[in-house]
């Protein structure tokens, strides 16, 4: 930036999102999607209203007026605060129930009365009993404040508790600082789960019955038996051979007797009973049936039967319609009672009697209803065992759960991260980032002596990690958990424990190893970097970790940790194929960080590495950010060297790199729907290649040569060799010691970057 003038967000983005939400709410076919879009439109309306009247300042660390930074806000897509406070708003159902049972308590609002009650002796006693029993649920961090205050007062830390109460008391009328006192499972150890029991139940119940399957079952169980009875009823009136077709196609003719020539005893009574059953079936039918089509064989016979009060004198034309319908069905399926027709109907009835998938899903959801909803499940048998004799009723005993039920239930399975990755339940680095707080929350609480306080701290941390990040400008930083007043109040109780530091380091090493080997084609996503940074702090390591910045809000500079990270990365990458591929500067040429503020010299270095082409401002921002990621290896080299993971990781690197090369080849070979997709594929492929080249620097040169040759072979068989081969050739040339000039190696290899200022050569080849 040319000056230090603060930058503010424009409402244009919010207006665009509002327009899209309104279009979806009005036009989408799915009612659930329309309702979800309607709620999004309401949120974006709140954003725009707040920006226009000054109540919300988008881009600020404190976007809502008269609200501290630590308050949990409702945040729309892109980090836009709506102005809603997640611990505020109308009382929830459980709050209403508790309020109605309370004795008189002071307060101007209902929520203030509840807060004051939990500060009273009776309220604190209730909170402490719930904390000891684990009968509480923390959905937003504010709900942990008064429970922590109660524990501090009980343990004699009155000054810390009173300071906390003084800080939060001005917000008693707006926010709830107490939890829902509902029993909740507490997770311990290093096991994690991807989804909660509640989320799995909601997913199981989301899909109702398939109307096509319901129509088929109605046809097989109701209309098909009626059809067979109708055929038998008319055959009673045929004299001689039953009607059937002789010949094929257009040349076929109807031969055999005529219906209506004979009226056996009791036939009219059987006719009336059939008509009564037929009319009842039509009245109950919720789905259309092919048997009700006016030109169907069924309907032709049924229409004549309804009017055939006397068979004698049945018009020849009407009898001919019934004769043709009988001939069609008898020729195709045989006579009622024949082996062919009997076996067919038995098989069809068996299909109709099978439980519907929707009924199986609902049955599994009901099983899960009895488990704690906020946690996971230790065994899939709780949801997925076959229906037992004791459970039989809606479903027959022995009914197995469908594969869809198993897949959904697996998301709540509590198991080590490695196990969930092997089973494909954790299928991306982003999912790994989502589950990691379940482990880091316990490490963060490990230094607290009181086990009740440890559990409460861990629950608070999990709730804090569910906060959505704000869009921040002017180099402001997201709120840290240590800034919550109730967390700061318990910090004096934390013990200095070497075992906690060691546990944090071991967890850090395991997560880094897992991310780089299980998802080598994916850069460490920002949520995962945040969790790693917390582990770094808990392990007392001096290890700067950097995030991927957003091009549309980039301020043109970086803070000091980028310079420090780049210094570690350049030192390790010196002389490697990675350094040659990206023309890295000498470590001595890197400007030393100055203070902790904006590092203009480092930003200038990144900018100098770009071509002179102007490009759009957002493209130039993206390219500058990419250069910062190249210089820092986006944390990979610093993590591996500082954690001394090189030796452990080295045997796994060849497979990880081959997997990444295969991913790049497949990504660049697949179909591309539009330009935006081509840009995303190009960027992701470039970032994956950068990580692969960085990992290759940690194996011997002979293995690097083998990996480069394998990439060239993949390129030869790829769907777009004209794109993949120059990239693979560039990797080979870098390994062979060649340097790149203006993005090309001497042998024709091309450097792959995610951003280009003057039109990307890969994007053009994809479209």
C-alpha angles and dihedrals in degrees: 000000000000093000141010096254109141114251121224129202121255120233090225094092092050091049090052092051091047091052092050092048092050092049091051092046090053103038112027117111096219113080092206090055091047091053092048090050090049090056090049090051090053090051093050090048088055090050093052094043090051093049093049097048094040095244091117124043107196113211095031125112087230101039097163116070118245091009123115119237092247094063112108111244134196104248126195126211113303095028098287112154113224095201092247117126111219092213090047136057126079118349114270120237094261090049091052091050092050093046093054090054095049127105116234112301131177121255144113093231134035091250092050089053090054093048092049091049091056089051090055123090092255093048093048090049089053092048094048092050091051092047092052091049094044088238099144140087126211112203099161124023095245089069090070095058102086094038088056090047090052092051092048092051092047092051093050099255092128097152093055091046094049092048088053093049091048090054098050101032094086087063096048091106093053109033137045113233095181131078135235103266095225124135110258132181114249118216122219136180128024098306120113141184130214099216135020124243088252092054092049091050091051091049091050092050096042096084118061129197119313105246091212092054091046090051091049093050091048089051094049098043101036114015100039094055089046089051093052091048090050092052091048091048093055093042088060087066096051119101114210128350116012113251115265140154126263121194129019136281117331090354094061120112134194116248132175136056130332126248119240096038094108133038109199121202114283093011095127090053091051088047092054092049091050092049091050091052091045093052091047090052091050091050094051096041112119095174132049119259130207087224089068093058107116092230096047120112088241095054094045091056094040093051093053092043092055090057096039098096087146123027092201109094096018106169113255093230093052091045088051091057091053091045091053092047091050091048092051096051097039092050092049102038107013131238122317106272094024116129093245095052094040093053092046093051092046091053092046092049090050090055092048092051094053112109114260117247088239090057091049091050091048090049091053091047090053090052090055092049091083094055126085103277099211097057139054133258125259095210132027089218087079088071107014108044116119115268107277127219089254091053096045114121116085087031127032118253111269095030107149122223113250122252088250090060091050092050093050094043091050089066089068095046112125109221141126115293092247091056093050091049092051090051091049093243090119097046103162142033089248090060090048087056090051095055099038095082087067086068101033091050090063093046090051090052095044095092093061115096099206109080091207091054090046092056091046092048091051092049090049091050092051090052091048091053089056089064112111116235119251126233101253128191134186093043094293117159132228119259113271124219090244089064093066105105093226091051091049088050093061097044092091087060092058115110123218101246124177090197090060091053091049092048090051091051093047091049091048091052092048095049094047091048091048095048095048096046101036096041105019093154092060124076115229102278119230096252089054092047088054092054091045090051090054091051089048090055093046090049090051092236126154096224120136114213122193132204132221105259124218114250095214094059100031110136096206097254143068136222125244098273090070091059092046092048091048091052091056092044097047092048091055097039096049111127095008131123086253090059092048094046093053098030092236118198121244112273089244090059092061111104112242115244114260113208121316099288132085114333103213093173092056091046089050090052091053091048093049090057090064126088118261092248111118101224123173117306093248092048091049090049091051092048091049091051090049090054089053089052091050092051092049096036081230091276099307100109095040092049095048095046099041093045091043090232096141097098094045094046098043097084091051097047099083093056091043092052094045089050090051093048090050090049091052092048092050093044092053092045100053130092118283118208101192145346095274090057091049091053092050094047090049094049094047092047092051092049091047091051091050091054092047091051090049092051091048089062088070097060130068119276093249089060091047089055091051092049093050090050090050090053091053090052090051089050091054092057098037124115091246108031091166087068103032098043097061089049093049091045089053090055091050092049092050090050090049090056101262123143126218123239117195091346097309134098121221091255096052101270115145127216113237116219128170095229132044128183098209107036122305117254092214094049090053090051093050096053 
